[in-house]
């Protein structure tokens, strides 16, 4: 078996990172990029900036199956995988069927591509982290700039490792002592370091979450305020809110929310965060442009858009969520954020199916608000919980639809919050993380029934008739978490690394 898991990771040298966003760097030498020594790669501020931007590019359009770009890990892949592991977005073609019907294996391209591309990204940023102090000492960049870069890389490291945890490990909400993932905190930029990389074991889920928060606490201290297309202080705080929700740290969720209330706001129009990505609701997004995007098979507007509008339309909204009795018929998110064809209903959160310039929105203030709403409900502060819930829900409803009340919801406050998350974050990849954590708590039995793959061919299915259902998966099934890729098992020498049970 060809050894490529760690070796592909270690070949993501700083020089390779310089290949991303080359317009930000004035490097003109003809030395092959993967042969540029660290002493030269970090010799100027422009080169350091280019290396950092290369990490963003490796996140935005990483590789899937050697040289093919499919938007792994954060181009479109995290959204597509997060949606299609759940029931609210529908698989219309064979493209995502392995994910949709839970038929993956240790060699399936989707989960292997996610694993490899995330660790490649992590390796790039770790190399940069190890080089910043030297650059500051040598006067190449200021201490302020060095700290800002540290914050960006630590934020990205936490984001990547959390993505690994929600796919490849059991949830923190079940058992923090269960097997997590290898949390890699050093770079491999030389063949002599490969054995050290291969020897990183799987920590426990609890240990991994501790490291996530350590990285993000440091990132929050280093990062300045900033726009949504680079990691910023608000992004570190928002990601901590998400992570503490998975940890059931309700007080922590509320503490992070409080830090952001004076800086961000839910937009009056639910579509605004997706029309350029620079609203009061946008905290962090991966930017795309006509010149730099994941391509037709890795871009959200291509995969999720309406075929009548030039998209491929491989993923559409499921009749399950469209018919849900908790989604009010007058909700403007049914009209302003969807389009229809003869074969179904598609999201219109992503519009540019020609040049794929829609950003991948990763963190929004609306998520932080609903995280806080849930945290209030979990601590029996129902008035506060419902107030925040209404701040997201009511903006999409006419004034004739009354807001929720504590008395009206009764014991159903949490269910109303969970349902609102399904509506608000539809087609944003957030369904799987909620299934993951809530199943770990016992609040869900696992993956719910979905509309049977490739069976919904007419718009009429969205209004009436029996929906063919399949693909549910019990939380107790070994398939609930993805398998560790075979190549990682064969190259990691830590124990060797343990496969998830059942594979």
Residue, then its C-alpha position, 0 to 999 in steps of 0.5 A: x500500500x502506498x504510504x501517503x497520509x502523513x507524507x502528503x501532509x508533510x509535503x505541504x511545505x511552506x513553499x507550497x503554501x506560497x502557491x496560494x494567492x500569489x498576487x499578494x507576493x512578489x516572489x519572482x525566483x524560479x526555484x520550485x515552490x516546494x524547495x524554498x527553504x524556511x529561511x527564504x520562505x519567511x525572509x520578507x513580510x510579503x512572503x509571510x503574508x503569502x504563506x498565511x494566505x496559502x493556508x486560507x486557499x488550502x482551506x477554500x479549495x483543497x485537493x480531493x483524490x490527488x490533484x482533483x479539487x472538490x472544495x475540501x475541506x471548507x470550499x463547499x465540502x464541509x457544507x455538503x457533508x454536514x447537510x447530507x449526513x442529515x435529513x433536511x437537504x436531499x441528494x438528487x444524484x450519485x455524487x454524494x450518495x455514499x454520505x447520504x445513505x451512510x455507506x462509507x468505508x475506510x477507503x471512501x473518497x469523501x471521508x478520506x478527502x476530508x481527513x487528508x485535506x484538513x491535516x494538510x491545512x493543519x500542517x501548513x499553518x503549524x509550519x507558519x506558527x513555528x516560524x513567526x517568532x523567528x521572523x519577529x526577532x529578525x525584524x522581518x515583521x513587527x510583534x503586532x503583525x506576528x501576533x495577528x498571524x498567530x491568532x489567525x493560524x490558531x483559529x484555523x487550527x481549532x476550526x480544522x480539528x473541530x471539523x475532524x472531531x464531529x465527523x471521526x469521533x463520538x460526541x463530547x456530550x456522550x463520553x469525553x473519555x472516548x477516542x478523539x483524533x490526533x491533534x497535531x500542533x507541530x509542522x512537518x517540513x522535513x523528511x526527518x520529522x515524518x516519524x514524529x508526525x506518524x507517532x501522534x496518537x488519538x487523544x480522548x475527545x475531552x483532551x481534544x476539546x481542551x486543546x481546541x479551547x486553548x488554541x481559541x483562547x490564545x487566538x482571541x488574545x492575539x487577533x484584532x477586530x476585523x472583516x469577515x474574510x480573515x480570522x478575527x477576534x469575533x471569529x475566535x469567540x464565535x467558534x468558542x460559542x459553538x464548541x462550548x455548545x457541544x460541550x454542554x458548557x451553558x455558562x461558557x456559551x453565554x459568556x462568549x455570546x455576551x462578548x459579541x452583542x455590541x459588535x454584531x447583530x442579526x440582520x433584518x433581512x435573512x438573505x443579507x448575510x449571503x449577498x456579499x458576506x459583509x453584514x452585521x451578521x457575518x463573522x467569518x467566511x471563506x472568500x471565493x472569487x472568479x479567479x480563485x474558487x473550488x471549481x464546478x464540482x466544489x462550489x456551493x452555487x454549482x452544487x446547491x443551485x437551481x439547474x434552471x439558473x445554470x447550476x448543476x443542482x445536485x443537492x436540493x431542499x428535502x420535502x421533509x423540512x419543506x412540509x414541516x409543520x413548524x416552518x410557518x407558511x408565511x416565513x419569508x425564508x421560503x420565498x426569498x431564499x429558495x427557487x423552484x424548478x419542475x424537479x424540486x426546490x433549491x436554496x438561493x443562498x448561493x447565486x453565482x453558478x457561473x464564476x462561483x464567487x459566493x463565500x462559504x459562510x462559516x460563522x454567523x451571529x445568528x448562530x451565536x444567538x441561537x446557541x445562547x438561546x439554547x443555553x438559557x433554556x438549558x438553565x431554565x431561563x425561558x424568558x431569555x431563551x424565547x426572546x433570543x429565539x424570536x430575534x431570529x424567527x420573527x424577522x422572517x415573519x409578517x407582523x400578523x404572526x405572533x412571536x413565540x411566548x414561554x406560555x405558548x411553547x410550554x415544555x417545547x422551548x428546546x424543540x422550538x430552538x432546535x427547529x429554528x436552527x434547522x430553518x435558519x441554517x438550512x443549506x449551511x452544513x449545520x444539521x450534522x453537528x446538531x445531530x451529532x451532539x444531540x444524539x450523544x445526549x440522547x435527545x435524538x436517536x441518531x440520524x433521522x429518516x431521509x427522503x430516499x436518495x434519487x426518488x424525488x423527481x417532481x415538485x409535487x412531492x413538496x406539497x402532497x403524497x407519501x415521501x419515500x423514506x430510508x437511510x436512518x441510522x441509529x446512534x449505536x451504529x458504528x456508521x454514526x462516525x466516519x472510519x479513520x482512513x486506511x492509509x492513516x492506520x497504516x502510517x501512524x505508528x503511535x500504537x498503532x492508531x486505533x480504528x473506530x469500532x466496527x470498521 
